[in-house]
Amino acid sequence: MEQLAVIGNPIEHSKSPDIHHAFAAQTGLAVNYRKILGDLEGFEQQVRDFFSAGGLGMNVTVPFKQRAFDMCDKLSKRAEQAGAVNTLMMGKNGELYGDNTDGAGMVRDIVKVLEQPLKDKRVLIIGAGGAVRGVLGPLMAQNPDIVVIANRTVEKAEELALLFNCDYSSFDDLKGPFDIIINGSSASLGGELPPLKDSLVNNKTWVYDMVYGAEPTVFMQWAFARGAQGADGLGMLVGQAAEAFFMWLHQRPDQASVIEKLRAEM
């Protein structure tokens, strides 16, 4: 039986074991996936101990993604772009390999599951923190027409725009409407709405919030009230897990059925 885990602090809320056990049931693989409460002092030793005991793969969540990045011997291109690691595995030669599946998971959810092409679209991304940096590489690879990063602190948006060769703006200077708006700010977690102008959306705009919940987020409610359609980030959670599962076990699970199951349980 393959040993997998997710490490974070806090960790009790994590849906990762449910997702990976559903993937294992689909693919007929024997998997034990458990939660590990990360030690703020001893995180690195916990990772080493897991792999020394024969662990195959580990997901990393808040607040350890940068520390996981720092301890890797080898990194995928998308992990280098993200500056953070959410997926670990041990190479045959004992080298720790780090990947970041967040961006690929989000793009796969939007393009494959929700059937919203990103190619040639005018895309606005709200926020300029780690969550946005983590998805920009795979997003830009879809060849959108334009990507604009908007953030309260414009300097942070400018830094990311320079890194990924896209545009940036203050909220005041944004010119809409956009084809797709992705909310990657932490505002939704606190039930807050970024300072968005009504002119950014119309009835052809499609929105995506990286946060998910039993009810539409405040950002989604704002967009829906102005004629837009869209989805929350539950599929991104399942998508990044599917990317990690594929990396470890070389089987690509069906995401839609797992999203449906999780949604029904919320």
Secondary structure, DSSP 8 states (H G I E B T S, - for coil): -EEEEEEESS-TT--HHHHHHHHHHHHT--EEEEEEE--TTTHHHHHHHHHHTT--EEEE-TT-HHHHHHH-SEE-HHHHHHT--SEEEE-TTS-EEEE--HHHHHHHIIIIIS----TT-EEEEE--SHHHHHHHHHHHTT--SEEEEE-SSHHHHHHHHHHHT-EEE-STT-----SEEEE-SGGGGGT------GGG--TT-EEEESS--SS--HHHHHHHTTT-EEE-THHHHHHHHHHHHHHHHS----SHHHHHHHHHH-
